Amino acid sequence: MIDKIKKYLADVRIELGKVIWPSKAELRESSTIVVILSLLLATFTFSIDFILNRILQFIL
């Protein structure tokens, strides 16, 4: 059992060595894009909800 765990951890270490980690600039850029798109989606969802709510209030 211990040998299996050691092999697993060794394999994990090998696979992590193959990973290409983003630079700080790439990470910052990607994070900015995610935040902006999330805010846009939230605004869009709020707008649609608000409009549909007003339409339903007018009908009912």
C-alpha positions in Angstrom: 0.0 0.0 0.0 2.8 2.4 0.9 4.5 1.6 -2.4 1.4 2.5 -4.3 1.2 5.9 -2.5 4.8 6.6 -3.2 4.4 5.7 -6.9 1.3 7.9 -7.1 3.1 10.9 -5.5 6.1 10.4 -7.8 3.7 10.3 -10.8 2.0 13.5 -9.6 5.4 15.2 -9.3 6.3 14.2 -12.9 3.0 15.5 -14.3 3.3 18.8 -12.4 6.7 19.2 -14.0 5.1 19.1 -17.4 2.6 21.9 -16.6 3.3 25.3 -18.2 2.4 27.8 -15.5 1.2 31.3 -16.7 3.3 34.3 -16.0 2.1 37.0 -13.6 1.1 39.2 -16.6 -0.8 36.4 -18.3 -2.6 35.6 -15.0 -3.5 39.2 -14.4 -4.8 39.6 -17.9 -6.9 36.4 -17.7 -8.3 37.4 -14.3 -9.2 40.9 -15.6 -11.1 39.3 -18.5 -13.0 36.9 -16.3 -14.0 39.7 -13.9 -15.2 42.0 -16.7 -17.1 39.3 -18.4 -18.7 38.3 -15.1 -19.8 41.9 -14.5 -21.2 42.1 -18.0 -23.1 38.9 -17.6 -24.5 40.0 -14.2 -25.6 43.3 -15.7 -27.3 41.6 -18.6 -29.1 39.1 -16.4 -30.2 41.9 -14.0 -31.5 43.9 -17.0 -33.5 41.1 -18.5 -34.9 40.2 -15.1 -35.9 43.8 -14.4 -37.6 44.2 -17.8 -39.5 40.9 -17.6 -40.5 41.8 -14.0 -41.9 45.1 -15.2 -43.8 43.5 -18.1 -45.3 40.9 -15.7 -46.4 43.6 -13.2 -48.0 45.6 -16.1 -49.9 42.5 -17.3 -51.0 41.3 -13.8 
